[in-house]
Structures are given as C-alpha cells and as structure tokens.
Amino acid sequence: QYKNASARINKHLRKIGEMAGLSTPLTMYVSRHSWASAAKEKKIPLSIISEGLGHDSELTTRIYLASLDTAEIDRANSLILRALQKDNP
C-alpha cells in the first residue's frame, strides 16, 4: 500500500511541478529535501526538523542535514554560470 500511495503522490507532485514550471521533477524526496534545507536555513531547532522528517533519532537528522549543506557548491556553481554567460553573450 505504501508503494502505491508513494507512486500516486509522486505522480501528482510531478504534475504540479510541471504546472509550476520547475526544472527539477517534484517528488516526495525533493519536497523533504527542500523543506529540511529551508528549515535549517531558518535556524529551526534540530528537534523540530527531526520530528518533521519523521526521524527516530536526531543523529539521523544531523547526518541528513550534513548531506544537504550545499551552500559552498551553490556559490561555486553561480560563479561558473556567471563566467559562462559572460563568455557566451
């Protein structure tokens, strides 16, 4: 039942993402990732993020959030994209 519900939700999320013009297909994983990233940026307490993600342990949440810390990579990508745009007007 879980797999069927998950597939149905992902199907509808993808459709919503297309309607919104998102470049990345919207899925439950993308939604969770986005929510956790936004919560971390807003300095939401770890215990709340952990509960929101349904984790049994705050350690699991710490590991998950560590994998989401992409600020440095995002900055590097922005620099590269700006340089490419300058080179290809």
C-alpha beads as a LAMMPS data file, in Angstrom:
LAMMPS data file: protein, C-alpha beads

89 atoms
88 bonds

1 atom types
1 bond types

-500.0 500.0 xlo xhi
-500.0 500.0 ylo yhi
-500.0 500.0 zlo zhi

Masses

1 110.0

Atoms # bond

1 1 1 0.000 0.000 0.000
2 1 1 2.842 2.363 0.838
3 1 1 4.457 1.899 -2.591
4 1 1 1.149 2.526 -4.349
5 1 1 0.452 5.651 -2.298
6 1 1 4.001 6.904 -2.791
7 1 1 3.836 6.388 -6.552
8 1 1 0.464 8.154 -6.730
9 1 1 1.729 11.117 -4.682
10 1 1 4.897 11.390 -6.790
11 1 1 2.812 11.328 -9.977
12 1 1 0.708 14.228 -8.739
13 1 1 3.735 16.118 -7.414
14 1 1 5.466 15.797 -10.799
15 1 1 2.358 17.207 -12.470
16 1 1 2.280 20.137 -10.011
17 1 1 5.983 20.760 -10.641
18 1 1 5.392 20.826 -14.403
19 1 1 2.492 23.249 -13.957
20 1 1 4.750 25.473 -11.843
21 1 1 7.477 25.348 -14.482
22 1 1 10.052 23.707 -12.209
23 1 1 13.180 22.421 -13.936
24 1 1 13.607 19.582 -11.413
25 1 1 10.831 16.982 -11.231
26 1 1 8.960 17.422 -7.963
27 1 1 8.864 14.265 -5.826
28 1 1 8.404 13.402 -2.165
29 1 1 12.197 13.218 -1.829
30 1 1 12.668 16.669 -3.396
31 1 1 9.921 18.074 -1.156
32 1 1 11.516 16.649 2.009
33 1 1 14.947 17.852 0.903
34 1 1 13.628 21.355 0.201
35 1 1 11.724 21.547 3.481
36 1 1 14.713 20.377 5.523
37 1 1 17.037 22.823 3.741
38 1 1 14.655 25.738 4.315
39 1 1 14.152 24.775 7.954
40 1 1 17.910 24.569 8.514
41 1 1 18.418 27.974 6.847
42 1 1 15.760 29.478 9.127
43 1 1 17.561 28.066 12.175
44 1 1 14.618 25.809 13.102
45 1 1 15.687 23.642 16.070
46 1 1 17.072 20.236 15.149
47 1 1 14.419 18.504 17.244
48 1 1 11.635 20.104 15.173
49 1 1 13.324 19.267 11.857
50 1 1 13.853 15.701 13.060
51 1 1 10.194 15.376 14.014
52 1 1 9.074 16.941 10.740
53 1 1 11.122 14.426 8.765
54 1 1 9.833 11.550 10.870
55 1 1 13.288 10.524 12.050
56 1 1 13.555 8.342 15.157
57 1 1 16.855 9.920 16.102
58 1 1 18.329 13.406 15.939
59 1 1 21.584 11.747 14.872
60 1 1 19.833 10.589 11.686
61 1 1 18.690 14.178 11.130
62 1 1 22.221 15.516 11.680
63 1 1 23.570 13.106 9.060
64 1 1 20.753 14.025 6.670
65 1 1 21.278 17.763 7.126
66 1 1 25.032 17.403 6.651
67 1 1 24.360 15.870 3.255
68 1 1 22.198 18.888 2.360
69 1 1 24.836 21.514 3.115
70 1 1 25.420 22.669 -0.427
71 1 1 25.975 26.394 0.130
72 1 1 29.612 26.291 -0.996
73 1 1 28.779 24.202 -4.051
74 1 1 25.905 26.561 -4.901
75 1 1 28.261 29.550 -4.713
76 1 1 30.809 27.803 -6.947
77 1 1 28.117 26.910 -9.481
78 1 1 26.909 30.515 -9.541
79 1 1 30.420 31.775 -10.245
80 1 1 30.864 29.262 -13.048
81 1 1 27.493 30.070 -14.604
82 1 1 28.180 33.807 -14.498
83 1 1 31.562 33.248 -16.183
84 1 1 29.944 31.112 -18.884
85 1 1 27.287 33.740 -19.529
86 1 1 29.981 36.409 -19.951
87 1 1 31.885 34.189 -22.411
88 1 1 28.724 33.400 -24.435
89 1 1 26.642 36.568 -24.746

Bonds

1 1 1 2
2 1 2 3
3 1 3 4
4 1 4 5
5 1 5 6
6 1 6 7
7 1 7 8
8 1 8 9
9 1 9 10
10 1 10 11
11 1 11 12
12 1 12 13
13 1 13 14
14 1 14 15
15 1 15 16
16 1 16 17
17 1 17 18
18 1 18 19
19 1 19 20
20 1 20 21
21 1 21 22
22 1 22 23
23 1 23 24
24 1 24 25
25 1 25 26
26 1 26 27
27 1 27 28
28 1 28 29
29 1 29 30
30 1 30 31
31 1 31 32
32 1 32 33
33 1 33 34
34 1 34 35
35 1 35 36
36 1 36 37
37 1 37 38
38 1 38 39
39 1 39 40
40 1 40 41
41 1 41 42
42 1 42 43
43 1 43 44
44 1 44 45
45 1 45 46
46 1 46 47
47 1 47 48
48 1 48 49
49 1 49 50
50 1 50 51
51 1 51 52
52 1 52 53
53 1 53 54
54 1 54 55
55 1 55 56
56 1 56 57
57 1 57 58
58 1 58 59
59 1 59 60
60 1 60 61
61 1 61 62
62 1 62 63
63 1 63 64
64 1 64 65
65 1 65 66
66 1 66 67
67 1 67 68
68 1 68 69
69 1 69 70
70 1 70 71
71 1 71 72
72 1 72 73
73 1 73 74
74 1 74 75
75 1 75 76
76 1 76 77
77 1 77 78
78 1 78 79
79 1 79 80
80 1 80 81
81 1 81 82
82 1 82 83
83 1 83 84
84 1 84 85
85 1 85 86
86 1 86 87
87 1 87 88
88 1 88 89
